Amino acid sequence: MSVENSRAYLLVVIQPGNEQEFANEIISKGLSPDPKAEKVDFVHGSYDSKVTLAGKTRQIDPRILKIRELPYVRRTETLVPFEMLNWQDAATSS
């Protein structure tokens, strides 16, 4: 995974009724410092929220762990887009 300009999506299940508290925690803990590059969406479906995280991988990983530790979070799943993988390196190593 590239360390520059990485992106990850964190799907989050939140305790019912705590959506506002979850969003406040994300903001107050600085887990979303650049609103232009990152955002929190509340969605309908298997997950309650999708958090988009951008930056260097070493910056994203600790934020994912901090989000998972929030008191309103029941479950998470992390998605990493394919464009983060270096397909050229993968093709030449096969």
Secondary structure, DSSP 8 states (H G I E B T S, - for coil): --SSSEEEEEEEEE-TT-HHHHHHHHHHTTSS--TTT-EEEE-SSS-SEEEEEEE-HHHHHHHHHHHHTSTTEEEEEEE--GGGS-HHHHHHH-
